[in-house]
Amino acid sequence: MTGRLNEFRHAMETAFQAAMPDLRECAAQLGDLAPQLLDISSISTPALRCAVLSAPLEARSDDTSTAQLACAAYAICSGSTRDDDAWAIAEAVAALLRRNQRFGLADIGAPEQIVVSPSQPSELSGLDVAIVATQWTQSLNGIGASMFDSEPTIDLSFALNGEDLILSDDEGAAA
């Protein structure tokens, strides 16, 4: 089973890695990045973690939903130039979020409300890293449209006086 939200998460990851090949790691992050819980030893820096922070849904008339995604990309850097490197990666992410950035997906809105902000020093206490987040919103349509592999089968059979009735294609069509 796949879905538009996972498709979007992986499309972000692919687009950012392609645009910034010098990243040693670019991966989807499940939700907000909590720096104090981060296992720095497991991350190859410079790194970028991409996340959908929330996806409030609004029902549409076609039995799908639109999600107003709250997204983030976290630049994680270590070493003596970590602050400058994290800011540079975050700025590159913001530059990639131009008005036509759709991450290769159809039926998606433009990035909006782009904000770049560093993690607070208190959140990074004891860690030898700098983390700068780029956050934005983006609408994603068609939620639920491809969640199931096939349409449900509806079997219509009719009987008249105990005999199965078979309609030709023309007889079953609406006028």
C-alpha positions as CSV (number, residue, x, y, z in Angstrom):
1,M,0.0,0.0,0.0
2,T,1.4,3.4,-0.9
3,G,0.0,6.9,-0.5
4,R,0.5,10.5,-1.5
5,L,2.1,11.4,1.8
6,N,4.8,8.8,1.5
7,E,5.2,9.7,-2.1
8,F,5.8,13.3,-1.2
9,R,8.2,12.5,1.6
10,H,10.4,10.4,-0.7
11,A,10.2,12.9,-3.5
12,M,11.5,15.6,-1.2
13,E,14.4,13.4,-0.2
14,T,15.2,12.6,-3.9
15,A,15.0,16.2,-5.1
16,F,17.2,17.6,-2.3
17,Q,19.9,14.9,-2.7
18,A,20.0,15.5,-6.5
19,A,20.3,19.2,-6.0
20,M,23.0,18.9,-3.3
21,P,25.2,15.9,-4.2
22,D,27.8,16.9,-1.6
23,L,25.4,15.9,1.2
24,R,26.7,12.7,2.8
25,E,23.2,11.9,4.0
26,C,19.7,12.9,2.9
27,A,16.9,11.0,4.5
28,A,13.2,11.3,5.4
29,Q,12.7,12.1,9.1
30,L,9.6,11.0,10.9
31,G,8.2,14.2,12.3
32,D,10.0,17.0,14.1
33,L,13.7,16.7,14.8
34,A,14.5,16.7,18.6
35,P,18.1,17.6,18.7
36,Q,18.5,16.5,22.3
37,L,17.5,13.0,21.3
38,L,19.6,12.9,18.1
39,D,22.2,10.2,17.9
40,I,24.9,12.2,16.2
41,S,27.2,9.3,15.8
42,S,24.7,7.6,13.4
43,I,24.5,10.7,11.1
44,S,27.1,11.3,8.4
45,T,27.3,15.1,8.1
46,P,26.7,17.3,6.3
47,A,23.2,15.9,6.3
48,L,19.6,16.9,5.5
49,R,16.6,15.3,7.2
50,C,13.2,15.9,5.5
51,A,9.9,15.7,7.3
52,V,6.2,16.3,7.1
53,L,5.4,17.7,10.5
54,S,1.6,17.7,10.1
55,A,-0.9,17.1,7.4
56,P,-4.4,18.5,8.3
57,L,-6.9,17.1,5.8
58,E,-9.9,18.8,4.1
59,A,-12.4,16.6,2.3
60,R,-13.0,17.2,-1.4
61,S,-16.1,16.4,-3.5
62,D,-14.3,13.6,-5.3
63,D,-13.9,11.4,-2.2
64,T,-10.3,12.4,-1.8
65,S,-8.7,15.0,0.6
66,T,-6.3,17.9,0.3
67,A,-3.6,18.1,2.9
68,Q,-2.1,21.4,3.9
69,L,1.4,20.0,4.7
70,A,3.7,21.6,7.2
71,C,7.1,20.6,6.1
72,A,10.7,20.9,7.3
73,A,14.2,20.1,6.1
74,Y,16.9,20.1,8.8
75,A,20.5,20.8,7.8
76,I,22.8,19.1,10.3
77,C,26.5,19.9,10.2
78,S,29.5,19.2,12.4
79,G,33.1,20.4,12.5
80,S,34.7,23.8,12.8
81,T,32.5,25.4,10.1
82,R,29.3,23.8,11.2
83,D,27.3,27.0,11.7
84,D,28.2,28.4,8.3
85,D,27.6,25.0,6.6
86,A,24.2,24.5,8.2
87,W,23.1,28.0,7.2
88,A,24.3,27.4,3.6
89,I,22.4,24.1,3.3
90,A,19.3,25.7,4.7
91,E,19.6,28.6,2.3
92,A,20.0,26.1,-0.6
93,V,16.8,24.3,0.5
94,A,14.9,27.7,0.6
95,A,16.2,28.6,-2.8
96,L,15.0,25.2,-4.2
97,L,11.5,25.9,-2.8
98,R,10.8,28.3,-5.6
99,R,7.2,28.9,-6.8
100,N,7.4,26.0,-9.3
101,Q,8.8,23.3,-6.9
102,R,6.5,20.4,-7.1
103,F,9.1,17.6,-6.4
104,G,8.1,15.9,-9.6
105,L,4.6,15.2,-8.4
106,A,1.2,16.2,-10.0
107,D,-1.7,17.9,-8.2
108,I,0.4,19.8,-5.7
109,G,0.5,23.4,-4.7
110,A,3.5,25.7,-4.6
111,P,5.7,26.0,-1.4
112,E,4.5,28.9,0.8
113,Q,5.4,30.6,4.1
114,I,9.1,29.6,3.9
115,V,11.0,30.2,7.1
116,V,14.7,29.5,7.9
117,S,15.6,29.3,11.6
118,P,18.5,27.7,13.7
119,S,18.0,25.4,16.6
120,Q,18.5,27.1,19.9
121,P,21.9,26.5,21.7
122,S,20.1,25.0,24.7
123,E,18.7,22.3,22.4
124,L,22.2,21.4,21.2
125,S,23.8,21.3,24.6
126,G,26.5,18.7,24.6
127,L,26.3,18.0,20.8
128,D,29.0,19.1,18.4
129,V,26.6,20.1,15.7
130,A,24.7,23.0,14.2
131,I,21.1,22.5,13.0
132,V,19.2,24.9,10.9
133,A,15.6,24.2,9.8
134,T,13.9,25.4,6.7
135,Q,10.1,25.1,7.1
136,W,7.3,25.7,4.7
137,T,3.7,24.8,3.9
138,Q,2.5,23.1,0.7
139,S,-0.9,21.7,-0.3
140,L,-1.0,18.1,-1.6
141,N,-4.2,17.0,-3.4
142,G,-5.5,13.5,-4.0
143,I,-5.0,12.1,-0.6
144,G,-6.6,8.7,-0.4
145,A,-6.9,8.3,-4.2
146,S,-4.3,5.6,-4.6
147,M,-4.4,3.9,-1.2
148,F,-5.8,0.7,-2.4
149,D,-4.5,-1.5,-5.2
150,S,-7.8,-1.8,-7.1
151,E,-11.3,-0.5,-7.2
152,P,-13.8,-2.7,-5.3
153,T,-15.6,-5.1,-7.6
154,I,-19.4,-4.7,-7.8
155,D,-21.2,-7.8,-9.1
156,L,-24.7,-7.0,-10.3
157,S,-26.8,-10.0,-11.2
158,F,-30.5,-9.9,-12.0
159,A,-33.1,-12.6,-12.0
160,L,-36.6,-12.6,-13.5
161,N,-39.0,-15.4,-12.4
162,G,-36.0,-17.4,-11.2
163,E,-34.1,-17.1,-14.4
164,D,-30.8,-15.2,-14.6
165,L,-31.3,-12.1,-16.7
166,I,-28.3,-10.9,-18.7
167,L,-28.3,-7.4,-20.1
168,S,-26.4,-6.5,-23.2
169,D,-24.0,-3.5,-22.8
170,D,-26.6,-1.2,-24.5
171,E,-29.5,-2.3,-22.2
172,G,-27.6,-1.4,-19.0
173,A,-26.6,2.0,-20.1
174,A,-28.3,5.1,-18.8
175,A,-30.2,7.2,-21.3
